[in-house]
Amino acid sequence: MYKYIFLVLLLTGTIAVQAQDKGGMSLEAGTACYYPFFGGNTKNHFNYGFSLLVSKRFRNVKVSTGIDYATKSYYYDVNPTGINPLTKKEYDMQYLDFPFLVNITVAHLSKRAGLGLLTGLVLNKVVGYQIISTYANNPVSEDNLKIPATLGLTFRLGAAFSLPLGNRFRLNLTPFGDIKLVMNGNQDSGSDPYAGSYRNLPDTRFTLGFQAGVEYLFR
């Protein structure tokens, strides 16, 4: 996982440094929270992410790419029996996402604040997958499973609120929805999402999210 992070950080940092005198470029660091829809009797843990984006502006259009680390974690409770003392099952996944996004400004809320339409595609790579089992009378069991090599593909659509923070910084607030076009693992229908094998990694078709980022403008 760390080699992917290092390579993308190196790439985005190099682009940002080279773009300082060219204008129209920016670098944004952000954090996000996610709510995937697994369905059934499952409950989500707090799912979060961190991102680093490099952007280029063309008048009212901003094109962005970079890297995002995200978690997808949920659990369900079980009534233990004498045969099966299991009380809780947790599924914990970590992703590296590679977004390719377009932000189109559709309205100016004030002289410098704006409202935009965000859309684009996100490549999803699973970099960690654990299943944690909790028992009534036995120690907690944690299984680190093999990771599928398949890349997922997500369509993202949202709104982007941009507020000035001085001359060079902006605060960007982005509520969004994700639709998984290519799954990394099992769909949330037609298969057992609780099976503990890397071949049927649980996955979701729909996710809601909210991202907040601070953007630095090179100009």
Secondary structure, 3 states (H helix, E strand, C coil): CHHHHHHHHHHHHHHHHHCCCCCCEEEEEEEEEEEECCCCCCEECCEEEEEEEEEEEECCEEEEEEEEEEEEEEEEECCCCCCCCEEEEEEEEEEEEEEEEEEEEEEECCCCCEEEEEEEEEEEEEEEEEEEEEECCCCCEEEECCCCCCCEEEEEEEEEEEEEECCCEEEEEEEEEEEEEECCCECCCCCCCCCCCHHHCECCCEEEEEEEEEEEEEC
